[in-house]
């Protein structure tokens, strides 16, 4: 029997919708700057973009590892990703938002983590813009300044992996086995929002584990294509949140953890995993996440008081640990 090996290490699926120069273009450029670019299958699923975006995407078809799938209408995030998954061929599937910039080596590291940890179902990076504990506070405002700071963060995060129940799907690497067992995206969510929460709940229900790789950073702009219509965004989010809650009930509420609480959870994780060997690196990450905690202050007086007490408690525990060593 002849063993068949996959041609590509991972399939990277990007859903495109307009704003090529601000989103998909820079994202693809950053991927092509990686020396390992040829190891990845690039699948762009375009949701009926404007002619300029389609024309720019078409020019990439000269690349041997590039596939362009064009939809006649905007089918939304979940459906478009399902289409991309069905066309993918690699053992690892990386879902990547179009409004990201990928530092060299990031895709290889995420792939290697899944290859070397067979019990992991999925892994995601840290970033400058998201709503869970994958968020880190970054110095600077420009893309260059943020990426420069991210190098400092990743240098202080060797082999730092956080188990989590929830990953944000601006960038997530999943094993094909996970997708085969858990299934595709629920297309009920339409254009987008909360389908990633839905999927992570289904992964947990299947007894599988997700991780955050603190040694991998992906720059994320945020939902540029939705920013032109904020009222529609709010309506869509309210609608899809109701869909999620009807589907999973209390289980969904447990996964909808506020960024403040998720970040505090990581600070306590640092406290419990402290050792003299990792003191320098983990102290750097603790201090940066502590700064983030103080920025994410609630507005209400009572909530602010309770939250401040939580910050002071974990900060005190950290100081006591450092004083002991």
C-alpha positions in Angstrom: 0.0 0.0 0.0 1.4 3.4 -1.0 1.1 6.1 1.7 -0.3 9.3 0.5 1.2 12.4 2.0 -0.6 15.8 1.9 0.9 18.4 -0.5 0.5 21.3 2.0 1.2 21.6 5.7 -1.9 23.6 6.3 -4.8 25.2 4.4 -5.3 28.9 5.2 -8.8 30.1 4.5 -9.5 33.8 4.2 -13.0 35.2 3.6 -12.9 38.3 1.5 -15.5 41.1 1.2 -14.5 44.5 -0.4 -11.8 46.8 1.0 -8.9 44.9 -0.7 -6.3 47.6 -0.1 -7.1 47.8 3.6 -7.7 44.1 4.4 -7.2 41.1 2.1 -4.3 42.7 0.1 -2.0 43.5 3.1 -3.0 40.1 4.6 -1.9 38.2 1.5 1.2 40.3 1.2 2.3 39.5 4.8 1.7 35.7 4.1 3.9 35.9 1.0 6.7 37.5 2.9 7.1 34.3 4.9 9.9 32.0 3.6 7.6 29.0 4.3 4.7 30.5 2.2 4.8 27.6 -0.3 4.1 25.1 2.5 0.6 26.5 2.8 -2.5 26.2 0.6 -4.1 29.7 0.4 -7.9 29.6 -0.2 -9.7 33.0 -0.5 -13.5 32.8 -0.5 -14.8 36.0 -1.9 -18.3 37.0 -0.8 -19.3 39.0 -3.9 -16.9 41.9 -3.5 -16.7 45.0 -5.7 -14.9 44.7 -9.1 -11.7 46.2 -7.9 -11.3 43.6 -5.1 -12.2 40.7 -7.4 -9.7 42.0 -10.0 -6.9 42.2 -7.4 -7.7 38.7 -6.1 -7.7 37.3 -9.6 -4.1 38.4 -10.1 -3.1 36.1 -7.3 -4.2 33.0 -9.2 -0.8 32.8 -10.9 0.4 31.5 -7.5 0.5 27.7 -7.5 -0.7 27.4 -3.9 -3.6 29.9 -4.3 -7.3 29.1 -4.9 -10.0 31.8 -5.4 -13.6 30.8 -4.8 -16.1 33.5 -5.9 -19.6 33.6 -4.4 -22.4 35.4 -6.3 -23.8 36.9 -3.1 -22.5 37.7 0.4 -23.0 34.3 2.2 -21.6 35.4 5.5 -18.6 34.3 7.6 -19.7 30.8 8.5 -21.0 29.7 5.1 -18.0 31.1 3.3 -15.6 29.3 5.6 -17.6 26.0 5.2 -17.1 26.4 1.4 -13.3 26.9 2.0 -13.0 24.0 4.3 -14.7 21.7 1.7 -12.1 22.8 -0.9 -9.1 22.4 1.5 -6.7 19.5 1.3 -4.2 19.9 4.2 -4.4 18.1 7.6 -4.5 21.5 9.4 -7.0 24.2 8.6 -6.3 27.8 9.6 -9.1 30.3 9.5 -7.7 33.8 9.1 -9.6 37.1 9.0 -8.8 39.3 6.0 -8.0 42.2 8.2 -4.9 40.7 9.7 -1.2 41.1 9.3 0.8 37.8 9.8 4.4 38.0 11.0 6.8 35.7 9.4 6.8 32.2 11.0 3.4 32.6 12.8 1.6 30.1 10.5 4.4 27.6 10.8 4.4 27.8 14.6 0.7 27.3 14.9 0.9 24.3 12.6 3.8 22.8 14.5 1.9 23.1 17.8 -0.9 21.0 16.4 1.5 18.6 14.8 3.4 18.0 18.0 0.5 18.0 20.4 -2.0 15.4 19.2 -4.4 16.0 22.1 -4.9 19.7 21.0 -7.9 20.3 18.8 -7.2 23.9 18.0 -4.9 26.8 18.9 -5.0 30.6 18.5 -2.5 33.4 18.8 -2.5 36.6 21.0 -3.4 39.9 19.3 -3.9 43.6 19.7 -7.7 43.5 19.0 -10.2 41.0 20.2 -12.7 40.4 23.0 -11.2 37.6 25.1 -7.9 36.7 26.9 -6.1 36.5 23.6 -5.9 40.3 23.8 -2.6 41.8 25.0 -1.9 45.5 25.5 0.4 46.8 22.8 2.7 49.8 22.9 2.3 52.2 20.0 -0.5 53.0 17.6 0.8 52.3 14.1 1.0 48.8 12.7 4.7 48.9 12.7 4.9 50.0 16.4 2.4 47.3 17.4 4.3 44.6 15.5 7.6 45.8 17.1 6.1 45.5 20.6 4.6 42.0 19.7 8.2 40.8 19.1 9.1 41.8 22.7 6.0 40.0 24.0 6.6 36.8 22.1 10.3 36.8 23.2 9.0 36.7 26.8 6.5 33.9 26.0 8.5 30.8 25.1 6.4 27.7 25.4 3.6 29.6 27.1 0.2 28.0 26.3 -3.1 28.7 28.0 -5.9 26.2 27.9 -9.2 27.9 27.1 -12.9 27.2 26.3 -13.1 30.1 23.9 -11.0 31.2 21.0 -11.7 34.2 18.7 -11.8 33.2 15.1 -9.8 36.1 13.7 -7.2 33.4 13.5 -7.6 29.8 14.6 -5.7 26.6 13.6 -7.8 23.5 13.8 -7.0 19.9 13.0 -9.0 18.3 10.2 -9.9 15.5 12.6 -11.6 18.1 14.8 -13.7 19.5 12.0 -14.6 16.0 10.9 -15.8 15.1 14.4 -17.4 18.5 15.4 -18.8 19.4 12.0 -18.9 22.6 10.0 -20.1 26.1 11.0 -23.8 26.6 11.9 -24.9 28.7 9.0 -27.9 30.0 11.0 -25.8 33.0 12.1 -25.9 34.5 8.6 -23.4 37.3 7.9 -21.5 36.7 11.1 -21.0 37.1 14.9 -21.2 34.4 17.6 -20.6 31.5 15.2 -17.1 31.2 16.8 -18.6 31.0 20.3 -21.0 28.3 19.0 -18.2 26.3 17.5 -16.0 26.5 20.6 -18.9 25.2 22.7 -19.3 22.3 20.3 -15.6 21.5 20.6 -15.9 21.5 24.4 -19.0 19.3 24.2 -17.0 16.8 22.2 -14.4 16.6 25.0 -11.7 18.4 23.0 -9.3 21.1 24.1 -8.3 24.5 22.8 -5.2 26.5 23.6 -3.8 30.1 23.3 -0.2 30.3 22.1 1.2 33.4 23.8 4.4 33.0 21.7 2.4 33.7 18.5 1.1 37.2 17.6 -1.2 38.2 14.8 -2.0 41.8 14.1 -5.8 42.3 13.8 -7.4 45.6 12.6 -11.0 44.7 13.5 -14.1 44.3 11.4 -13.5 46.9 8.7 -16.2 45.7 6.4 -18.9 46.0 9.1 -17.6 49.4 10.5 -19.5 51.4 7.8 -22.9 50.2 9.2 -22.6 50.2 13.0 -26.4 50.0 13.5 -26.6 46.9 11.4 -23.7 45.4 13.4 -25.6 45.9 16.7 -28.8 44.4 15.2 -26.9 41.4 13.9 -25.1 40.9 17.2 -28.3 41.0 19.2 -30.0 38.6 16.8 -27.2 36.1 16.8 -26.7 36.3 20.5 -30.3 35.2 20.9 -29.7 32.4 18.5 -26.7 31.2 20.6 -28.6 31.4 23.9 -31.6 29.5 22.5 -29.3 26.8 21.3 -27.0 26.4 24.3 -28.7 28.2 27.2 -26.6 28.4 30.4 -23.7 26.8 28.6 -23.5 29.8 26.3 -23.5 32.2 29.2 -20.5 30.5 30.7 -18.6 31.0 27.5 -19.5 34.6 27.1 -17.0 35.8 29.7 -16.1 39.5 29.7 -12.6 40.4 28.7 -11.9 41.8 32.2 -12.7 38.5 33.9 -10.9 36.4 31.2 -7.7 38.6 31.6 -7.9 38.3 35.4 -8.1 34.5 35.0 -4.8 34.6 33.1 -3.2 36.7 35.8 -4.1 34.1 38.4 -2.8 31.4 36.0 0.5 33.2 36.1 0.5 33.3 39.9 -0.2 29.5 40.1 2.4 28.7 37.5 5.2 30.9 38.8 8.7 29.5 39.3 12.1 30.9 39.7 13.1 29.5 36.3 10.5 31.5 34.4 10.4 34.5 36.7 11.7 37.1 34.2 9.5 36.1 31.3 6.3 35.5 33.3 6.8 38.8 35.2 6.9 40.7 31.9 3.6 39.1 30.8 2.0 39.6 34.2 2.9 43.3 34.3 1.6 43.8 30.7 -1.7 42.1 31.5 -2.0 44.0 34.7 -1.8 47.2 32.7 -4.5 45.9 30.5 -6.6 45.0 33.5 -6.3 48.6 34.8 -7.3 50.0 31.4 -10.4 47.8 31.2 -12.1 49.5 34.2 -15.9 49.2 34.5 -17.8 52.5 34.5 -20.3 51.9 37.3 -19.1 52.8 40.9 -20.0 49.5 42.5 -18.6 47.4 39.6 -15.5 49.5 39.6 -15.0 48.9 43.4 -15.4 45.1 43.1 -13.1 45.0 40.1 -10.4 47.0 41.8 -10.5 44.7 44.7 -9.9 41.8 42.4 -7.0 43.5 40.7 -5.4 44.4 44.1 -5.8 40.8 45.3 -4.0 39.3 42.4 -1.4 42.0 42.4 -0.7 41.4 46.1 -0.3 37.6 45.5 2.2 38.4 42.7 4.2 40.7 44.9 4.4 38.2 47.7 5.6 35.5 45.2 8.3 37.8 43.9 9.4 38.8 47.4 9.8 35.1 48.3 12.2 34.6 45.5 
